[in-house]
Amino acid sequence: MSGTATARPGRSTGIPRQRRRSAPPRAAGANRWTVLVVLCASLLLVAVDGTVLHVAVPAVTEDLRPSAIQLLWIVDVYPLVCASLLILFGTLGDRVGRRRVLLLGYGLFGIASLLAALATEPEVLIAARALLGAGGAMIMPATLSILRQVFPDRRERALAIGVWSAVAAVGAAAGPLLGGLLLEHFWWGSVFLINLPLMAVSLPVGRWLLPESTGGKDGPWDVLGALMAAFGLFGVVLGVKRIGGAEPLSLLTVAPAALGAALLVLFVRRQRRRARPLVDLALFARPAFGVSVGCIVLAMLALVGLELVAAQYLQLVLGLSPLETGLRLLPLTLAAMAAGLAGSRVLARFGPRAMVCSGFALTALAVLSLTVMGRDDRPVTLVCGFVILGLGLETTLFGAYESMLSEAPEREAGGAAAIGETSYQLGAGIGIALLGSVMNAAYAPGVAGTPGVPSAASVAAGHSLGEAYEVASRLGGAPGEALRVAARDAFVHGLHVTLVVSAGLLVVGAVAALRLPRAMD
């Protein structure tokens, strides 16, 4: 019927008006790659801040003298708060405007960075890190949801997601390297001050370039549901992180996890009853969405857990400095970046199912190849293993993120992006807890009963390889050297067990990915 209408002579004057109306979208489309650059710069800062503090912990400890609990919160409060608030701010962006939430996140991130850099008390640094987590929770889902809007064509969006995911991988891996470089020349607060000039530029540029968009606004925003999701996720993620600690079944571990799980169950029931839910749970019934979320969790579980164990191996077994450790992990980052940039072509050629399955299989192969790591340094073997690991993990994450985001309607892009980022953070927390627990279970028996070492010293050495080295230094002589050798060998054995368990989980991910669609729509 539209062809009949435009054929009428009386409607010919409408054609120029239609062309004038279509010009702004084309003009906006010409800038979509510039928009992608702005979004990736935002994501890079958030990803770097998640890991940049790890190498600065000794300097922070020496300067601020935090207690053991305070130091734990300094490190963990950022990912805890970020993971907890992703759904809240992701769905809020769908309501009030995704660009608005993103710009507020820029401002909060800059203020919190300045506060963290100037902190003179542990409590101030903890509060600043919590504010950084809140700012990160505003930024991360907003970048994906704006990307979903700016790139309506799926093939172009696949390329954009490839760049986005590559930047995320670069940021997470570059954090320790950047932190090591800064700490060699400046004080620990410099790892936060680097955020200020970038945020000062991102605010006006983002306000000028980024388009505003919202989802559906039918009915009031479910504030109670958003708070239930936030506190529920906080409790679950806190419990998961504490499971990997010294007291996995203590009241401080079980209580927050149980309360968080209960709140999430109530949140799900509430969403199912509402006509306009914050999160459309029906999305999980679609294989392309639900399976993709599970694949993100499994991929991040392997990545973060393995990076943690590998960093300890490189520093404590091979004796590398934090900067040298970051350089050794650099091939993983570069390979992940290359896989992200090539991901759109691979996805178009082979489809989501083959891409994610092969990514998991390649990662499992890389993990098993790393079992050659022992007491002696094998740099060429490690580089090859890290390259394959980066290629496999980024291929998996790219295919999963693209399938998940493309399956969600544009009006729910913020909520869908928040779910993806929550699964990312949850997978990272589970990876540290699960693989850390496997590592400890395989390591501790190896140092028990070391000849000439008192039982109390053996128990203390069984907590970690770093603590074992401290105990060995205090003992000195033949017992100290015997403990050092036993602890190092036990750590290598635990590393091998952890790698095999991780490979098994990756095979499970490959099997689960068989439910993904065979080809792109």
N, C-alpha and C positions, 0 to 999 in steps of 0.2 A: 504493500500500500504506500510505502514511502516513495517508491519510484513513481507511482501514479501521481502523487501530490507534487513532486518536484517537476513533473513534466508539464504542469499547467502553466500557461503564460503568466497568469496573475501571481504565481509564486516565485517567478524568476528573480524578483528583487530580494528574496530571502537568501539567495546563495551567497552574496558577499557578506551578509551578516554571519552566516555559519562559518565562513572562512575566518572572519575576524575573531570569532569566539574560539576557534581552534588554534589560533596563533600563540596565546600564552602557554598552553601545554607544550607546544613544540619548543618554545623558548626555554621553558623550564627543563625540558628533556635535554637540551643542549648543555645544561649545567649539571646534569645528574651525576657525572663522573667527578665534578668538583665537589658536589655534595658528599659523594662517597669518601673523598679525601678528608673532609671535615669530620665525618663520622668515624673514620678509621683512626684519626688523630686522637679523638676522644677515647675510643676503645683502648688505644695503646697505653694511655696514661693509667686507665683503670687496671689493665692487665699487669703493667709494670709494678704498680703499687701493691699488688697482691703478693709479690715475691721479693721486692727490692729490699725489704727490711731484714730478710733472713741472714744476710752476711753482716748486717750491722748490729746484730743482737749482742755480741761481746762488747762492742763499744758503748751501746746503750746501758748494758749491765754495769760497766765500769763507771759511767758518768752519773746515772740516776740511782744506782743501787736499789733496784726493785727487788721485792721478795720473789720467791719462786712462783707464787700464784699471780702476782702482778706481771711478771715476765710472760707467763703463759697467756694472760689476757692481752698484753701488748701485741703479741704475735697473732692471736686467734680472733680478736674482737672484730677486725676488719672483715674477714670472710664470713664470720657469723652474722654480723649485722647486714652485710650485703646480701647474703643468701636469704635472710629472713624477710627483707623488704622488697625483693624483686617483684613478687606478684602484686603487692600493694601499689607500688609506683608504676608498674607496667599497665595495670588496669586503670589507674588514675590518669595516665597519659591518654588512654583511649577515650576518657571522658572530657578532660579539661584541655587537652592538646598535648601532643607528643613533643613538639618543639619547646613548648613552655616548660614542661617537666625537665627536658634535657638542659635547657639554659639555667634553670634553678639548680640542677645538679652540678653544672659548671661552677656556679658561684659558691655553692656549699663546699665543693671539692677544693677550690682555691683557698677559702677561709680556713678549712680544716688542715690543709697542708701547711699554711703559715703557723697555725697554732701548734701543730706537731713539731715543726722545726724549732720553735722557740720554747718548747716544753722544758721545764726545770724540775718537775715532779712526775713520778710514774703515773699518778692519777690523771694529770693533765694529758699525758701522752695517750693513755687509754681512751679518754674522752675524745681526743682528736682523731684517733684511729676509728672510733665508732662513727664519728661524723663523716670521715672519709668513706666508710662502708655505706652510709646512707646516701652520700653523693654518688658513689659507684652504682648503687641500686637504681638511682634515677637515670643514670647515663646508659647503662648496658642495654636494658630492654628498649629504650627509646631509639638507640642506634639501629637495632634490627627492625623495629616497626616502621621507622622512617624509610629505611632501605626497602622494605616491602612495598611502601607506597610509591617511592620514586622510580622503582624498576618494576612496572606492571608486567612486562614481558618476561616469561619464565627463563628463557635462555640468557638474556642479559642479567636477570637477577641471579642466576647461577654463577655467572662470572663475578658479580659484585659480592656475593656471599663467599666466594673463593678468596677474594682479596681480604674481606672482613675476617674470615677465619684464620687466614695466614697472619694477619696483623695480631690477632689474639694469641696465636702460638708464639710469635716473635716477642710480644710483650711479656708473656709469662716466663719465657726462657731468658730474656734479656735482663730481667730484673736483678738476679744475682750478679751478672756480669757488670751492669751499670753501677750497682751498689759497690762492688769491689773497686771499680775505677775511682769512684768518688771518695771512698774511704781512704784510698792511698794518698789523697791530696787535701781532703777537707774533713770536717767533723761530721758525725752521724746525721745531724739535721739537714745536711745538704741533699740527702736522698729524698726529702720532701720539698725542699725549695725549688727543685727542678720543675715542679708542677706549675709554679706561679706564672712564669712568662707564657707558657703554652695555654693556660686557662685565660690569661689576660687577652690573648689573641683569639681564642676560640669563642669567647662570649660575643664580641661584636660581629665576628665573621659568621658565627652560627645564626645570630639574629638576622643578619642580612641575607644569607644564602639559603638557609634551611626552610623548607615549606612547612606550614602548619597543617595538621590533620587531626581528626578525631574519629572515633568509632561511633557506635550507637549511643544515643543519649536518652533512650526510653526509660522513664522511671528514675528514681534516685540512685545514687551510687551506694553500694552496700558497704558502708563504713565498718559495721560490725564484722561482716565476713572478711574484709581485708585485714582487720586486726587479728581475727582468729587465725588466718593464714600466716600472718607475720609471727605471732607468738608461738604458733604450732611449729613452724619451720625452725624458729630459734631453738626451741627445746629439742627437737629431733637432731638438728645439726650439732648442737652442743653435746648431746648424748653420744652421737656417733664419734665426735672428736675425742671424747673422754674414754671411750671404749679402748682406744689404742694406747691409753696411758698406763700408769702403774697400778691403778685400782679400777679395773674395768667394770666390776660389779658393785661398786660403792653406791651409797644412797645419792651422792651428788651426780652420779652417772645415770642411774636407773630412773630417779624421780623426774628430772627434766625431759628425758626421752619419753617416759610414759605419759606425762602431762602434754607434751607436744604432740604425740601420736593421737591422744584423745581429742585435742583441739582440731587436728587435721581431719579426724573422722567426723566431728561435728560440722566442720567447714564443708566437707563433701556432701553431707546430708542437707545442709542449708542450701547449697548451690543447686542441688537436684530439685528442691521445692520451689525455687524462685523462677518467675517468668523471665527475668533478665538477670542471669547469674553473672558474677564476675568472671568466672572461667566456665566455658561450655565444656562440661565433662564428656559430652557426646563425642568430642574430638578424639578421645582416647579409644573409642570403639573403631576408629579408622586405622587400619594397619600402618599406613604411611605416617601417621602422627604418633600413635602410642608406641610402636616399635622403634621409631626414630628417637623418642625420648629415652627409652631403655638403652639404645645403642650409645647415646651420648653419655649416660651414666657409666656404662661399662668401659667406654674408651677413656673417659677422664679418670676412672678408677685405676686403670693400668698406667696412664701417663703420670699422674701425680705421685702415686705410690712408687713407681719405678724411678722417677726423678729424685725422690727423697732418698731411696736406698742407694742409687748411683752416686749422688752427691756425697753421701757418707763414705762410700767405698773409695771414691777418688781422693777425698781429703784424709781419711783416717787409715786406710790400708796403703794407698800409694803415696800418701804424704804431700799431695798437691795443695797449693794455697787456694783461697776462695776465688781469686782472679783466674788462676790456672784451671780450676774446676769449671768456671763459667766458659772458658775458652774450649775445654774439652766437650762441653755440652752444646757448643755452637753449631756443629754439623747437624744435630737434631733439629735445631731451629731453622737453619737454611733449607734443609730437606722438607720440613713442614711448609715453609713459605712457598717453595717450588711446587709442592703438591697442591696447595691451595690455589695458586695461579693457574695451574693446568686442570683444575678440578672441573670446570664447566665443560671443557671439551670431552673429558673422560665420561662425565655424567651423560652428556648428549649421545655419546657413542655406545656406552654399555648399559646405561640406566641405573636407577638407585639400587636395585637388588644386587647386581653383580659388583657395583662399585663398593658398597658397604661390606659385603661378604669378602671380597678380595682384600679390602683394607684391613679387616680383622685378621684374615689369614696371614697377610704380609707382616702385620704387627706381631702375631704369635711366632712366626718364623724368626723375626728379629730378636724377640725376647729369648727364645731358646738358643740363638747363636751367642747371646751374651753370657751364657753359662760357662764360657771359656775363661771368664774373668777369675783370676786367682790372686796369689800373693805377688806375682810378677806383673809388671806393666806390659800390656800389649796394645800400644796406641793405634796401630793400623786396624786391628780387629775391632777395637772399640769404636773407631770412627765409622767403619763399615756398618757395624751393628746399630749405631745411633742414626746413621743416614736412613737405613731401612726402617727403623722405628719411627722416625719423623715422617717418612713417606706414608707408611701404613696408617698411623694415627690420624694424620691430617686428611687422608683420603676417606677414612671412616667418618670423622667429624663433619667434613664437608658434605658428604652424601646424606648424613642424618639431619644436619641442620637445614639443608635445602629442601628435603622431603617434608620435614616438619613445618617449616614456614610456608611452603607452597600449599600445603593441605589446609591451612587455617584461612578463614575468610579475612579480607582486608580490614573489615570493621573490628576484628578481634586480634589484630596483629600485635598489639601491645601485650595482651594477656598471653598469647602464644609465645612471643619472644621471652616473656618473663618465665614461662614454664621451661623453655629451653635453657635459659640461664640458670634457673634453679636446679635443674637436673645436672648442669655443668658443675655447680658448686657442691651439690650433694654427692656427685660422683667423686669429686676431689676429696671431700671429707671422708667418705667411705673408703677410698683408696688408702689414705694415710692410716685410718684405723685398722682396716682389714689386713693389708699387706704389712703394716707395722707390727700387728699382733702375730702374724705368721713368722715374721722375721725374728721377733723376740722369742717365740716358742722354740724355734730351731736353734737360736743362738745361745740361750741361757744354759742348757745342759752341757754345752761344750766347755764352759769355764768352771763348772761345778767340780769340786774334788781335784783341782790342780795341785800336784805334789808340792808341798812346802808352803802352801798358801792357807792362812787361817780361814775357817768357814765363814766368818763374818765378812772378810774381804772378798771371798768368792761370791757371796750373795750380792754384795755391792757391785762387783764387776759384772754380774749377770744382768744388770739393768740396761747397759748400753756399752758399746765399744769405747766411746769417749771416757766413760766413768771407769772402765777397766784400765785404760791407760793411766788415769790419775792414780788409781789404787796401786798399779805396778810401779809408778814413780815413787810413791811413798814407801813401798816395801823395799825396793832396791835389790841389788845383788841377784843371785840365782833365782830366788822365788819370784822376784819382780819380772825378770826376763822370761821365766817360764809362763807366768800369767799373761804377759804381753803376747807371746807366741800363740798360746792357747786361745786367747780372745780373738786374735786376728784370724786364726784358722776357723774358729767357730763362726765368726762373722761371714767369712767367705762361704761356709757351708749354708748358713742361713740365707745368704744372698741367692744361692743356687735353688734352694727350696722355694723361695719367694718368686723367683723367675718362672719356675715350673707351674706354680699355682696361678700366677698371672696369665701364663699361656693357656691354661685350661679355661679360665674365665673368658679369654678372648675367643676361644673356640666356641664357647656358649654364645657369645655375641654374634659370631658368624652364622651359627645355626638359626638364631632368632631373626637375623636380617633376611632370611629366606622368605619372610612374610611381606617384605617390602614390594612395591610395584616393580614389574619387570622393566618398564620403560617410562620415560617422562611423558606427561600429558602434552 
